[in-house]
Amino acid sequence: MTEWRFAKRGDNTGWHRHEFDYVVVPLFDGILEIAHPDGSRTEAVMQHGVPYFRQAGVEHDVINGNDFACAFVETELLEKAPST
């Protein structure tokens, strides 16, 4: 579990690849900019307390797209889901 805090617009996580599935819980209402390996960027609308899930393998840089400080909690799921 990691808490990411960005003090100002443009602060970022740095490029990284997720080796495990993960869940993010935003601690703010606003925007995160997502930079992708192909050079494109997308905006992700965050809603305080509303989690979202992503699968392993995602590679990106996450950037504060707001004119205010923001934070989110990221939880990596270190064990694979049981087969059904």
All heavy atoms as an XYZ file, in Angstrom:
675
protein
N       0.847     -1.153      0.000
C       0.000      0.000      0.000
C       0.903      1.229      0.000
O       1.856      1.298      0.767
C      -0.876     -0.028      1.249
C      -2.039      0.882      1.211
S      -2.944      0.720      2.753
C      -4.434      0.028      2.131
N       0.592      2.181     -0.888
C       1.384      3.408     -0.992
C       0.452      4.603     -1.046
O      -0.529      4.584     -1.789
C       2.242      3.396     -2.279
O       3.068      2.240     -2.288
C       3.100      4.640     -2.374
N       0.764      5.633     -0.276
C       0.036      6.886     -0.391
C       0.896      7.845     -1.215
O       2.045      8.110     -0.863
C      -0.249      7.494      0.969
C      -1.055      8.782      0.870
C      -1.423      9.360      2.216
O      -2.360      8.828      2.838
O      -0.750     10.318      2.648
N       0.332      8.305     -2.313
C       1.004      9.275     -3.174
C       0.450     10.649     -2.878
O      -0.767     10.835     -2.859
C       0.759      8.938     -4.642
C       1.450      7.702     -5.101
C       0.939      6.439     -5.149
C       2.785      7.602     -5.586
N       1.870      5.562     -5.628
C       3.021      6.258     -5.909
C       3.807      8.530     -5.772
C       4.229      5.810     -6.421
C       5.017      8.083     -6.283
C       5.217      6.743     -6.597
N       1.330     11.639     -2.654
C       0.921     13.022     -2.402
C       1.633     13.940     -3.386
O       2.854     13.856     -3.537
C       1.269     13.449     -0.982
C       0.461     12.715      0.051
C       0.487     13.403      1.409
N      -0.624     12.903      2.190
C      -1.839     13.418      2.188
N      -2.111     14.467      1.455
N      -2.799     12.894      2.916
N       0.857     14.792     -4.026
C       1.381     15.773     -4.974
C       1.082     17.160     -4.425
O      -0.079     17.505     -4.206
C       0.721     15.624     -6.336
C       0.884     14.265     -6.963
C      -0.192     13.636     -7.547
C       2.094     13.616     -6.971
C      -0.064     12.399     -8.163
C       2.251     12.374     -7.566
C       1.166     11.766     -8.159
N       2.097     17.974     -4.219
C       1.920     19.301     -3.628
C       1.380     20.321     -4.626
O       0.689     21.256     -4.241
C       3.245     19.803     -3.053
N       1.713     20.130     -5.916
C       1.324     21.137     -6.903
C       1.122     20.505     -8.270
O       1.512     19.360     -8.509
C       2.382     22.229     -6.981
C       3.742     21.728     -7.459
C       4.797     22.801     -7.351
C       6.153     22.358     -7.820
N       6.613     21.057     -7.459
N       0.519     21.269     -9.189
C       0.311     20.823    -10.573
C       1.663     20.412    -11.167
O       2.666     21.080    -10.961
C      -0.286     21.955    -11.418
C      -0.502     21.554    -12.870
C      -1.035     22.692    -13.705
N      -2.445     22.925    -13.474
C      -3.429     22.284    -14.101
N      -3.154     21.364    -14.993
N      -4.687     22.573    -13.832
N       1.640     19.292    -11.864
C       2.843     18.807    -12.519
C       3.655     17.813    -11.710
O       4.493     17.105    -12.260
N       3.442     17.756    -10.389
C       4.127     16.730     -9.597
C       3.691     15.367    -10.112
O       2.546     15.192    -10.557
C       3.778     16.855     -8.113
C       4.471     18.029     -7.442
O       5.332     18.672     -8.080
O       4.136     18.296     -6.272
N       4.586     14.391    -10.072
C       4.281     13.106    -10.691
C       4.919     11.932     -9.957
O       5.804     12.111     -9.130
C       4.729     13.120    -12.154
C       6.229     13.262    -12.277
O       6.827     14.137    -11.665
N       6.838     12.407    -13.068
N       4.453     10.735    -10.314
C       4.974      9.510     -9.712
C       6.301      9.095    -10.332
O       7.071      8.378     -9.720
C       4.000      8.332     -9.903
O       3.796      8.123    -11.305
C       2.681      8.582     -9.205
N       6.545      9.513    -11.571
C       7.668      8.987    -12.343
C       7.201      7.761    -13.118
O       6.205      7.117    -12.759
N       7.893      7.459    -14.192
C       7.517      6.300    -15.018
C       7.662      5.016    -14.230
O       8.659      4.819    -13.532
C       8.393      6.237    -16.267
C       7.948      7.217    -17.291
C       8.438      8.470    -17.501
C       6.882      7.039    -18.223
N       7.737      9.083    -18.511
C       6.781      8.230    -18.976
C       6.003      5.994    -18.494
C       5.842      8.398    -19.980
C       5.075      6.165    -19.492
C       4.993      7.350    -20.222
N       6.672      4.152    -14.345
C       6.718      2.861    -13.669
C       5.784      1.866    -14.351
O       4.889      2.256    -15.085
C       6.349      3.003    -12.181
C       4.986      3.547    -11.946
N       4.677      4.888    -12.053
C       3.829      2.928    -11.613
C       3.400      5.064    -11.786
N       2.851      3.892    -11.526
N       6.027      0.598    -14.104
C       5.181     -0.489    -14.605
C       4.659     -1.269    -13.404
O       5.416     -1.609    -12.499
C       5.964     -1.432    -15.511
C       5.131     -2.619    -16.000
C       5.962     -3.629    -16.770
N       6.615     -3.040    -17.906
C       6.086     -2.948    -19.130
N       4.868     -3.427    -19.338
N       6.748     -2.419    -20.114
N       3.369     -1.549    -13.433
C       2.744     -2.308    -12.349
C       2.928     -3.804    -12.591
O       2.470     -4.333    -13.589
C       1.259     -1.958    -12.234
C       1.037     -0.587    -11.710
N       0.912     -0.325    -10.369
C       0.943      0.611    -12.339
C       0.741      0.969    -10.187
N       0.757      1.567    -11.371
N       3.586     -4.449    -11.650
C       3.836     -5.892    -11.742
C       2.665     -6.696    -11.187
O       2.613     -7.909    -11.377
C       5.126     -6.254    -11.008
C       6.363     -5.529    -11.542
C       6.655     -5.857    -12.999
O       6.418     -7.011    -13.426
O       7.121     -4.943    -13.704
N       1.758     -6.029    -10.483
C       0.612     -6.689     -9.872
C      -0.656     -5.900    -10.194
O      -0.595     -4.702    -10.481
C       0.760     -6.744     -8.343
C       1.988     -7.470     -7.879
C       3.149     -6.782     -7.573
C       1.978     -8.852     -7.764
C       4.290     -7.452     -7.158
C       3.112     -9.530     -7.346
C       4.269     -8.831     -7.044
N      -1.814     -6.569    -10.147
C      -3.088     -5.858    -10.206
C      -3.098     -4.862     -9.040
O      -2.443     -5.083     -8.018
C      -4.263     -6.816    -10.030
C      -4.430     -7.803    -11.183
O      -3.807     -7.609    -12.249
O      -5.202     -8.766    -11.006
N      -3.857     -3.776     -9.204
C      -3.886     -2.779     -8.139
C      -5.205     -2.011     -8.101
O      -5.948     -1.989     -9.073
C      -2.707     -1.811     -8.257
C      -2.705     -0.941     -9.493
C      -3.128      0.389     -9.436
C      -2.269     -1.425    -10.717
C      -3.129      1.192    -10.563
C      -2.254     -0.629    -11.846
C      -2.678      0.683    -11.763
O      -2.672      1.473    -12.886
N      -5.453     -1.411     -6.953
C      -6.637     -0.588     -6.715
C      -6.158      0.780     -6.243
O      -5.250      0.875     -5.411
C      -7.551     -1.216     -5.642
C      -8.725     -0.300     -5.317
C      -8.045     -2.586     -6.092
N      -6.778      1.841     -6.778
C      -6.466      3.215     -6.366
C      -7.712      3.832     -5.734
O      -8.813      3.690     -6.261
C      -6.013      4.057     -7.579
C      -5.939      5.534     -7.226
C      -4.683      3.555     -8.106
N      -7.511      4.500     -4.593
C      -8.591      5.242     -3.942
C      -8.170      6.713     -3.876
O      -7.248      7.068     -3.128
C      -8.880      4.713     -2.526
C     -10.012      5.513     -1.880
C      -9.216      3.233     -2.557
N      -8.811      7.576     -4.685
C      -8.491      9.008     -4.655
C      -8.931      9.646     -3.334
O      -9.971      9.278     -2.781
C      -9.312      9.589     -5.811
C      -9.733      8.417     -6.645
C      -9.804      7.252     -5.709
N      -8.137     10.595     -2.859
C      -8.461     11.337     -1.648
C      -8.822     12.784     -1.997
O      -8.603     13.699     -1.201
C      -7.273     11.291     -0.677
C      -6.819      9.886     -0.280
C      -5.587      9.949      0.603
C      -7.951      9.129      0.399
N      -9.359     12.975     -3.196
C      -9.709     14.306     -3.693
C     -10.660     14.167     -4.873
O     -10.788     13.088     -5.453
C      -8.449     15.063     -4.139
C      -7.814     14.477     -5.376
C      -7.981     15.091     -6.609
C      -7.073     13.313     -5.330
C      -7.420     14.551     -7.757
C      -6.504     12.762     -6.471
C      -6.678     13.384     -7.696
N     -11.299     15.258     -5.236
C     -12.061     15.359     -6.480
C     -11.217     16.182     -7.446
O     -10.782     17.287     -7.086
C     -13.397     16.090     -6.259
C     -14.380     15.292     -5.418
O     -14.384     14.049     -5.523
O     -15.140     15.913     -4.666
N     -10.960     15.661     -8.620
C     -10.154     16.409     -9.578
C      -9.658     15.542    -10.708
O     -10.287     14.541    -11.069
N      -8.501     15.903    -11.252
C      -7.958     15.283    -12.462
C      -6.549     14.756    -12.210
O      -5.736     15.426    -11.570
C      -7.867     16.332    -13.606
C      -9.226     16.929    -13.925
C      -7.192     15.764    -14.844
C     -10.184     15.971    -14.573
N      -6.270     13.583    -12.731
C      -4.902     13.105    -12.865
C      -4.624     12.969    -14.358
O      -5.478     12.487    -15.109
C      -4.700     11.756    -12.178
C      -4.744     11.761    -10.657
C      -4.614     10.340    -10.125
C      -3.650     12.648    -10.074
N      -3.468     13.427    -14.783
C      -3.044     13.228    -16.163
C      -2.213     11.955    -16.202
O      -1.370     11.725    -15.337
C      -2.217     14.410    -16.650
C      -2.997     15.699    -16.708
C      -2.142     16.882    -17.125
O      -1.030     16.673    -17.657
O      -2.588     18.011    -16.917
N      -2.468     11.127    -17.206
C      -1.753      9.869    -17.350
C      -0.939      9.935    -18.637
O      -1.501     10.094    -19.726
C      -2.726      8.671    -17.415
C      -3.760      8.732    -16.279
C      -1.950      7.359    -17.425
C      -3.199      8.682    -14.894
N       0.386      9.818    -18.506
C       1.277      9.773    -19.667
C       1.512      8.315    -20.021
O       1.794      7.486    -19.143
C       2.600     10.472    -19.351
N       1.381      7.990    -21.312
C       1.511      6.620    -21.798
C       2.814      6.445    -22.580
O       3.356      7.426    -23.107
C       0.309      6.276    -22.683
C      -1.002      6.490    -21.998
N      -1.522      5.600    -21.096
C      -1.883      7.526    -22.048
C      -2.673      6.060    -20.633
N      -2.914      7.229    -21.194
N       3.308      5.219    -22.691
C       4.577      4.970    -23.374
C       4.634      5.466    -24.824
O       5.715      5.789    -25.322
C       4.730      3.445    -23.324
C       3.932      3.029    -22.139
C       2.777      3.991    -22.090
N       3.485      5.553    -25.493
C       3.485      6.014    -26.889
C       3.543      7.538    -27.009
O       3.470      8.094    -28.093
C       2.268      5.473    -27.637
C       0.937      6.019    -27.120
O       0.934      6.868    -26.195
O      -0.112      5.580    -27.637
N       3.653      8.232    -25.870
C       3.738      9.686    -25.867
C       2.402     10.389    -25.684
O       2.354     11.599    -25.493
N       1.315      9.645    -25.736
C      -0.012     10.255    -25.555
C      -0.279     10.492    -24.072
O       0.388      9.931    -23.199
C      -1.101      9.360    -26.145
O      -1.196      8.146    -25.417
N      -1.269     11.350    -23.811
C      -1.722     11.623    -22.447
C      -3.235     11.578    -22.413
O      -3.892     11.980    -23.357
C      -1.271     13.004    -21.982
C       0.157     13.056    -21.560
C       0.436     14.348    -20.825
N       1.820     14.363    -20.385
C       2.300     15.202    -19.500
N       1.518     16.106    -18.960
N       3.558     15.151    -19.144
N      -3.754     11.088    -21.302
C      -5.191     11.114    -21.077
C      -5.444     11.743    -19.715
O      -4.542     11.827    -18.884
C      -5.806      9.703    -21.110
O      -5.124      8.865    -20.166
C      -5.702      9.076    -22.489
N      -6.676     12.198    -19.521
C      -7.085     12.725    -18.224
C      -8.003     11.713    -17.557
O      -8.891     11.164    -18.196
C      -7.825     14.052    -18.379
C      -6.935     15.213    -18.711
C      -7.660     16.543    -18.632
O      -8.910     16.561    -18.564
O      -6.969     17.569    -18.657
N      -7.770     11.482    -16.283
C      -8.620     10.594    -15.496
C      -9.312     11.437    -14.433
O      -8.650     12.110    -13.642
C      -7.785      9.492    -14.852
N     -10.627     11.418    -14.443
C     -11.413     12.176    -13.462
C     -11.488     11.358    -12.179
O     -11.915     10.205    -12.195
C     -12.825     12.485    -14.012
C     -13.654     13.205    -12.964
C     -12.732     13.294    -15.298
N     -11.063     11.958    -11.093
C     -11.059     11.308     -9.792
C     -12.215     11.824     -8.942
O     -12.536     13.015     -8.971
C      -9.757     11.615     -9.043
C      -8.490     11.178     -9.743
S      -8.288      9.393     -9.729
C      -8.551      9.061    -11.462
N     -12.806     10.908     -8.191
C     -13.861     11.277     -7.247
C     -13.452     10.746     -5.880
O     -13.156      9.547     -5.735
C     -15.197     10.694     -7.684
C     -16.355     11.207     -6.879
C     -17.687     10.702     -7.424
O     -17.739      9.929     -8.379
N     -18.755     11.129     -6.799
N     -13.420     11.622     -4.895
C     -12.949     11.272     -3.561
C     -13.628      9.994     -3.044
O     -14.848      9.910     -2.994
C     -13.233     12.430     -2.614
C     -12.593     12.263     -1.266
N     -12.574     13.248     -0.342
C     -11.947     11.229     -0.684
C     -11.956     12.837      0.749
N     -11.570     11.609      0.555
N     -12.808      9.009     -2.699
C     -13.315      7.779     -2.099
C     -13.840      6.741     -3.067
O     -14.202      5.642     -2.651
N     -13.883      7.058     -4.367
C     -14.392      6.099     -5.354
C     -13.202      5.349     -5.957
O     -12.423      5.917     -6.723
C     -15.215      6.807     -6.449
C     -15.678      5.798     -7.484
C     -16.394      7.551     -5.840
N     -13.036      4.069     -5.605
C     -11.868      3.307     -6.061
C     -11.981      2.875     -7.513
O     -13.072      2.813     -8.079
C     -11.882      2.085     -5.135
C     -13.322      1.895     -4.798
C     -13.921      3.279     -4.757
N     -10.825      2.588     -8.087
C     -10.809      1.947     -9.401
C      -9.704      0.892     -9.438
O      -8.741      0.971     -8.677
C     -10.689      2.958    -10.545
C      -9.409      3.752    -10.590
C      -8.303      3.281    -11.289
C      -9.311      4.979     -9.958
C      -7.137      4.009    -11.355
C      -8.145      5.719    -10.026
C      -7.068      5.230    -10.718
O      -5.908      5.956    -10.771
N      -9.886     -0.089    -10.310
C      -9.015     -1.263    -10.406
C      -8.308     -1.268    -11.753
O      -8.905     -0.911    -12.775
C      -9.877     -2.527    -10.275
C      -9.149     -3.798    -10.620
C      -8.344     -4.431     -9.685
C      -9.268     -4.357    -11.878
C      -7.675     -5.605    -10.002
C      -8.602     -5.541    -12.197
C      -7.805     -6.159    -11.263
N      -7.035     -1.673    -11.770
C      -6.288     -1.867    -13.011
C      -5.517     -3.184    -12.903
O      -5.077     -3.584    -11.819
C      -5.296     -0.726    -13.261
C      -5.939      0.623    -13.484
C      -6.621      0.687    -14.848
N      -7.174      1.994    -15.090
C      -8.404      2.382    -14.827
N      -9.243      1.544    -14.253
N      -8.824      3.596    -15.107
N      -5.322     -3.823    -14.051
C      -4.588     -5.080    -14.087
C      -3.090     -4.844    -14.211
O      -2.645     -3.794    -14.692
C      -5.079     -5.944    -15.243
C      -6.495     -6.440    -15.033
C      -6.943     -7.371    -16.127
O      -6.642     -7.160    -17.298
N      -7.669     -8.407    -15.750
N      -2.319     -5.830    -13.799
C      -0.864     -5.791    -13.907
C      -0.450     -5.507    -15.342
O      -1.165     -5.831    -16.287
C      -0.285     -7.131    -13.444
N       0.718     -4.886    -15.475
C       1.274     -4.615    -16.803
C       1.144     -3.170    -17.239
O       1.794     -2.749    -18.192
N       0.325     -2.394    -16.537
C       0.158     -0.987    -16.893
C       1.487     -0.253    -16.702
O       2.138     -0.391    -15.672
C      -0.940     -0.333    -16.018
C      -1.002      1.165    -16.239
C      -2.288     -0.979    -16.284
N       1.892      0.507    -17.719
C       3.095      1.336    -17.642
C       2.685      2.778    -17.902
O       2.025      3.064    -18.899
C       4.120      0.892    -18.676
C       5.408      1.661    -18.606
C       6.450      1.185    -19.605
O       6.174      0.244    -20.371
O       7.537      1.778    -19.623
N       3.071      3.678    -16.983
C       2.647      5.064    -17.126
C       3.383      5.975    -16.150
O       4.135      5.523    -15.297
C       1.137      5.196    -16.909
C       0.657      4.698    -15.582
N      -0.647      4.374    -15.336
C       1.296      4.455    -14.416
C      -0.784      3.973    -14.083
N       0.377      4.018    -13.514
N       3.138      7.276    -16.315
C       3.526      8.289    -15.348
C       2.238      8.998    -14.965
O       1.451      9.374    -15.839
C       4.524      9.272    -15.966
C       5.106     10.257    -14.975
O       4.911     10.078    -13.762
O       5.762     11.215    -15.426
N       1.989      9.166    -13.680
C       0.769      9.807    -13.193
C       1.129     11.213    -12.712
O       2.055     11.379    -11.911
C       0.133      8.978    -12.051
C      -1.115      9.653    -11.523
C      -0.171      7.569    -12.538
N       0.386     12.212    -13.204
C       0.738     13.615    -13.008
C      -0.447     14.373    -12.405
O      -1.590     14.215    -12.865
C       1.124     14.242    -14.370
C       2.246     13.434    -15.012
C       1.507     15.711    -14.213
C       2.212     13.416    -16.508
N      -0.169     15.222    -11.419
C      -1.212     16.065    -10.834
C      -1.655     17.089    -11.881
O      -0.878     17.934    -12.299
C      -0.693     16.773     -9.585
C      -1.735     17.651     -8.921
O      -2.874     17.739     -9.351
N      -1.330     18.317     -7.855
N      -2.922     17.017    -12.282
C      -3.470     17.950    -13.256
C      -4.301     19.047    -12.621
O      -5.122     19.670    -13.297
N      -4.098     19.295    -11.331
C      -4.909     20.255    -10.586
C      -4.059     21.425    -10.099
O      -2.845     21.307     -9.956
C      -5.532     19.568     -9.360
C      -6.271     18.323     -9.744
O      -7.348     18.388    -10.308
N      -5.681     17.165     -9.464
N      -4.715     22.525     -9.806
C      -4.037     23.687     -9.232
C      -4.081     23.639     -7.706
O      -4.095     24.678     -7.045
C      -4.688     24.984     -9.742
C      -4.407     25.211    -11.216
O      -3.298     24.852    -11.677
O      -5.287     25.724    -11.917
N      -4.112     22.436     -7.165
C      -4.130     22.235     -5.714
C      -3.442     20.915     -5.394
O      -3.235     20.075     -6.272
C      -5.561     22.243     -5.162
C      -6.496     21.273     -5.835
C      -6.552     19.935     -5.452
C      -7.325     21.695     -6.865
C      -7.421     19.046     -6.072
C      -8.199     20.809     -7.493
C      -8.246     19.488     -7.096
N      -3.063     20.762     -4.145
C      -2.445     19.514     -3.691
C      -3.479     18.393     -3.749
O      -4.675     18.626     -3.551
C      -1.926     19.669     -2.266
N      -3.017     17.190     -4.033
C      -3.919     16.045     -4.053
C      -3.170     14.785     -3.640
O      -1.945     14.775     -3.575
C      -4.570     15.877     -5.436
S      -3.427     15.444     -6.744
N      -3.932     13.727     -3.368
C      -3.328     12.473     -2.922
C      -4.240     11.310     -3.274
O      -5.437     11.475     -3.483
C      -3.094     12.512     -1.413
N      -3.628     10.124     -3.348
C      -4.401      8.898     -3.511
C      -3.651      7.756     -2.855
O      -2.441      7.829     -2.634
C      -4.709      8.592     -4.987
C      -3.503      8.391     -5.864
C      -2.931      7.135     -6.033
C      -2.954      9.457     -6.557
C      -1.837      6.947     -6.863
C      -1.867      9.279     -7.394
C      -1.306      8.025     -7.546
N      -4.388      6.716     -2.521
C      -3.808      5.505     -1.945
C      -3.870      4.404     -2.996
O      -4.922      4.171     -3.601
C      -4.561      5.072     -0.668
C      -4.030      3.745     -0.151
C      -4.450      6.149      0.398
N      -2.739      3.765     -3.210
C      -2.634      2.675     -4.186
C      -2.334      1.378     -3.428
O      -1.411      1.342     -2.610
C      -1.486      2.999     -5.145
C      -1.162      1.928     -6.141
C       0.033      2.346     -6.960
O      -0.128      3.176     -7.877
O       1.142      1.855     -6.679
N      -3.131      0.357     -3.680
C      -2.934     -0.939     -3.042
C      -2.663     -1.981     -4.113
O      -3.500     -2.210     -4.992
C      -4.181     -1.351     -2.238
O      -4.455     -0.342     -1.270
C      -3.966     -2.676     -1.538
N      -1.468     -2.573     -4.065
C      -1.142     -3.651     -4.994
C      -1.614     -4.976     -4.427
O      -1.439     -5.253     -3.232
C       0.370     -3.705     -5.230
C       0.889     -2.547     -6.046
C       2.356     -2.703     -6.374
O       3.145     -2.911     -5.428
O       2.687     -2.618     -7.549
N      -2.212     -5.786     -5.280
C      -2.717     -7.098     -4.873
C      -1.623     -8.115     -5.148
O      -1.463     -8.600     -6.265
C      -4.005     -7.407     -5.649
C      -5.067     -6.300     -5.578
C      -6.248     -6.631     -6.454
C      -5.492     -6.055     -4.140
N      -0.845     -8.435     -4.126
C       0.372     -9.225     -4.285
C       0.120    -10.703     -4.529
O       1.040    -11.436     -4.874
C       1.267     -9.034     -3.066
C       1.715     -7.583     -2.814
C       2.583     -7.519     -1.568
C       2.422     -6.994     -4.007
N      -1.094    -11.158     -4.336
C      -1.423    -12.556     -4.608
C      -2.416    -12.610     -5.753
O      -3.307    -11.775     -5.861
C      -2.035    -13.215     -3.368
C      -1.050    -13.333     -2.221
C      -1.653    -14.072     -1.031
O      -2.668    -14.767     -1.200
O      -1.092    -13.950      0.054
N      -2.257    -13.608     -6.603
C      -3.195    -13.792     -7.708
C      -4.541    -14.250     -7.191
O      -4.614    -14.967     -6.189
C      -2.643    -14.801     -8.716
C      -1.395    -14.303     -9.395
C      -0.979    -15.230    -10.495
C       0.266    -14.668    -11.128
N       0.297    -14.815    -12.541
N      -5.580    -13.836     -7.880
C      -6.927    -14.275     -7.531
C      -7.027    -15.789     -7.740
O      -6.449    -16.340     -8.671
C      -7.958    -13.556     -8.378
N      -7.768    -16.492     -6.875
C      -7.920    -17.937     -7.051
C      -8.665    -18.259     -8.347
O      -9.527    -17.514     -8.766
C      -8.736    -18.363     -5.837
C      -9.266    -17.130     -5.210
C      -8.487    -15.974     -5.741
N      -8.266    -19.347     -8.960
C      -8.946    -19.806    -10.186
C     -10.324    -20.352     -9.826
O     -10.499    -20.960     -8.776
C      -8.138    -20.890    -10.880
O      -6.874    -20.388    -11.226
N     -11.262    -20.125    -10.732
C     -12.612    -20.658    -10.468
C     -12.928    -21.792    -11.404
O     -12.345    -21.997    -12.388
C     -13.673    -19.556    -10.646
O     -13.557    -18.998    -11.945
C     -13.512    -18.498     -9.594
